[in-house]
Amino acid sequence: MSDENTTKSKSIALKLIIPVLLVCVVAGIWAVKNSKKDTELPGTENPDFALHVTEVLDLGKLKSYGLPIVIDFGADSCIPCKEMAPVLKGLNEELQGKAIIKFVDVWKYQALAEGYPISLIPTQIFIDVKGNPFNPKDPEAMQMKLYSLRDSKEHVFTAHEGGMTKEQLMSVLKEMGLK
């Protein structure tokens, strides 16, 4: 009888162990997949959220995210641009998935500045969460320039010329709809 009891015990043990192991394997796979999602910031693999621009911007695609957009036109070797570089880098990292922060080096990629009102660097272009040129409450206080088409008077760009601090950029981003 001891052989019969041992066989029954092994059978019961196998019936319990196999489902428990299957549940553990499935839970492990789920945990591995979801742990990667939790540690990644939104947009870290998406080139639309990369700071440095080396190709023509697809503004239509960027606007489709419904996020405020800042495009800084400068150069790596320009002194005021160098002062702004850590601010832009920090905001790009901090605001992933909440705002789009871009930097275009106009000395390396001159063609990428075509079509934008850039007369000096650094110059920032601002687009609100609705995909429209930012319309500040007090453009003079924020030292913003509003550009309109001559014929239709349609507002097409809002720009700031010169460097900006993190606090200034955050103030503008909040007014543009940063959540």
Contacts in CASP RR format, 6 or more apart in sequence:
PFRMAT RR
TARGET T0000
AUTHOR 0000-0000-0000
METHOD contacts of the structure
MODEL  1
MSDENTTKSKSIALKLIIPVLLVCVVAGIWAVKNSKKDTELPGTENPDFA
LHVTEVLDLGKLKSYGLPIVIDFGADSCIPCKEMAPVLKGLNEELQGKAI
IKFVDVWKYQALAEGYPISLIPTQIFIDVKGNPFNPKDPEAMQMKLYSLR
DSKEHVFTAHEGGMTKEQLMSVLKEMGLK
41 93 0 8 1.000
41 96 0 8 1.000
41 97 0 8 1.000
42 49 0 8 1.000
42 96 0 8 1.000
42 97 0 8 1.000
43 49 0 8 1.000
43 96 0 8 1.000
43 97 0 8 1.000
44 96 0 8 1.000
48 58 0 8 1.000
48 61 0 8 1.000
48 62 0 8 1.000
48 65 0 8 1.000
48 100 0 8 1.000
49 92 0 8 1.000
49 96 0 8 1.000
49 97 0 8 1.000
49 100 0 8 1.000
51 88 0 8 1.000
51 89 0 8 1.000
51 92 0 8 1.000
51 101 0 8 1.000
51 102 0 8 1.000
51 103 0 8 1.000
52 102 0 8 1.000
52 103 0 8 1.000
52 105 0 8 1.000
53 71 0 8 1.000
53 102 0 8 1.000
53 103 0 8 1.000
53 104 0 8 1.000
53 109 0 8 1.000
53 112 0 8 1.000
54 109 0 8 1.000
54 112 0 8 1.000
55 112 0 8 1.000
56 111 0 8 1.000
56 112 0 8 1.000
57 71 0 8 1.000
57 102 0 8 1.000
57 104 0 8 1.000
57 112 0 8 1.000
59 127 0 8 1.000
62 69 0 8 1.000
62 100 0 8 1.000
62 127 0 8 1.000
63 69 0 8 1.000
63 127 0 8 1.000
63 131 0 8 1.000
65 97 0 8 1.000
65 100 0 8 1.000
66 129 0 8 1.000
66 130 0 8 1.000
66 131 0 8 1.000
67 97 0 8 1.000
67 98 0 8 1.000
67 99 0 8 1.000
67 100 0 8 1.000
67 129 0 8 1.000
68 99 0 8 1.000
68 100 0 8 1.000
68 126 0 8 1.000
68 127 0 8 1.000
68 128 0 8 1.000
68 129 0 8 1.000
68 134 0 8 1.000
68 173 0 8 1.000
68 176 0 8 1.000
68 177 0 8 1.000
68 178 0 8 1.000
69 99 0 8 1.000
69 100 0 8 1.000
69 102 0 8 1.000
69 125 0 8 1.000
69 126 0 8 1.000
69 127 0 8 1.000
69 131 0 8 1.000
70 91 0 8 1.000
70 99 0 8 1.000
70 100 0 8 1.000
70 101 0 8 1.000
70 102 0 8 1.000
70 124 0 8 1.000
70 125 0 8 1.000
70 126 0 8 1.000
70 169 0 8 1.000
70 172 0 8 1.000
70 173 0 8 1.000
71 102 0 8 1.000
71 103 0 8 1.000
71 104 0 8 1.000
71 116 0 8 1.000
71 124 0 8 1.000
71 125 0 8 1.000
71 127 0 8 1.000
72 81 0 8 1.000
72 84 0 8 1.000
72 88 0 8 1.000
72 101 0 8 1.000
72 102 0 8 1.000
72 103 0 8 1.000
72 104 0 8 1.000
72 122 0 8 1.000
72 123 0 8 1.000
72 124 0 8 1.000
73 104 0 8 1.000
73 106 0 8 1.000
73 113 0 8 1.000
73 116 0 8 1.000
73 118 0 8 1.000
73 121 0 8 1.000
73 122 0 8 1.000
73 123 0 8 1.000
73 124 0 8 1.000
73 125 0 8 1.000
74 81 0 8 1.000
74 103 0 8 1.000
74 104 0 8 1.000
74 105 0 8 1.000
74 106 0 8 1.000
74 107 0 8 1.000
74 121 0 8 1.000
74 122 0 8 1.000
74 123 0 8 1.000
75 81 0 8 1.000
75 105 0 8 1.000
75 106 0 8 1.000
75 107 0 8 1.000
75 108 0 8 1.000
75 121 0 8 1.000
76 82 0 8 1.000
76 85 0 8 1.000
76 105 0 8 1.000
76 107 0 8 1.000
76 108 0 8 1.000
77 107 0 8 1.000
78 107 0 8 1.000
78 121 0 8 1.000
78 122 0 8 1.000
80 121 0 8 1.000
80 122 0 8 1.000
80 162 0 8 1.000
80 163 0 8 1.000
81 121 0 8 1.000
81 122 0 8 1.000
81 163 0 8 1.000
83 163 0 8 1.000
84 122 0 8 1.000
84 163 0 8 1.000
84 164 0 8 1.000
85 103 0 8 1.000
87 164 0 8 1.000
87 165 0 8 1.000
87 166 0 8 1.000
87 169 0 8 1.000
88 101 0 8 1.000
88 103 0 8 1.000
90 166 0 8 1.000
91 99 0 8 1.000
91 101 0 8 1.000
91 166 0 8 1.000
91 169 0 8 1.000
91 170 0 8 1.000
91 173 0 8 1.000
92 101 0 8 1.000
95 101 0 8 1.000
95 173 0 8 1.000
95 178 0 8 1.000
98 178 0 8 1.000
98 179 0 8 1.000
99 173 0 8 1.000
99 178 0 8 1.000
104 112 0 8 1.000
104 113 0 8 1.000
106 112 0 8 1.000
106 113 0 8 1.000
106 118 0 8 1.000
106 121 0 8 1.000
116 123 0 8 1.000
116 125 0 8 1.000
116 157 0 8 1.000
116 159 0 8 1.000
117 123 0 8 1.000
117 145 0 8 1.000
117 147 0 8 1.000
117 157 0 8 1.000
117 159 0 8 1.000
119 161 0 8 1.000
120 161 0 8 1.000
120 162 0 8 1.000
121 162 0 8 1.000
122 161 0 8 1.000
122 162 0 8 1.000
122 163 0 8 1.000
122 164 0 8 1.000
123 159 0 8 1.000
123 160 0 8 1.000
123 161 0 8 1.000
123 162 0 8 1.000
124 159 0 8 1.000
124 160 0 8 1.000
124 162 0 8 1.000
124 163 0 8 1.000
124 164 0 8 1.000
124 169 0 8 1.000
125 157 0 8 1.000
125 158 0 8 1.000
125 159 0 8 1.000
126 133 0 8 1.000
126 134 0 8 1.000
126 144 0 8 1.000
126 158 0 8 1.000
126 159 0 8 1.000
126 160 0 8 1.000
126 172 0 8 1.000
126 176 0 8 1.000
127 133 0 8 1.000
127 134 0 8 1.000
127 158 0 8 1.000
127 176 0 8 1.000
128 134 0 8 1.000
128 135 0 8 1.000
128 176 0 8 1.000
128 177 0 8 1.000
129 176 0 8 1.000
129 177 0 8 1.000
129 178 0 8 1.000
132 155 0 8 1.000
133 146 0 8 1.000
133 147 0 8 1.000
133 155 0 8 1.000
133 156 0 8 1.000
133 157 0 8 1.000
133 158 0 8 1.000
134 144 0 8 1.000
134 158 0 8 1.000
134 172 0 8 1.000
134 175 0 8 1.000
134 176 0 8 1.000
135 146 0 8 1.000
135 155 0 8 1.000
135 158 0 8 1.000
136 142 0 8 1.000
136 144 0 8 1.000
136 158 0 8 1.000
136 172 0 8 1.000
136 175 0 8 1.000
137 175 0 8 1.000
139 145 0 8 1.000
139 146 0 8 1.000
139 158 0 8 1.000
142 160 0 8 1.000
142 168 0 8 1.000
142 171 0 8 1.000
142 172 0 8 1.000
143 160 0 8 1.000
143 161 0 8 1.000
144 158 0 8 1.000
144 159 0 8 1.000
144 160 0 8 1.000
145 158 0 8 1.000
145 159 0 8 1.000
145 160 0 8 1.000
145 161 0 8 1.000
146 155 0 8 1.000
146 157 0 8 1.000
146 158 0 8 1.000
147 155 0 8 1.000
147 156 0 8 1.000
147 157 0 8 1.000
147 158 0 8 1.000
147 159 0 8 1.000
148 154 0 8 1.000
148 155 0 8 1.000
148 156 0 8 1.000
149 156 0 8 1.000
160 172 0 8 1.000
164 172 0 8 1.000
170 178 0 8 1.000
END
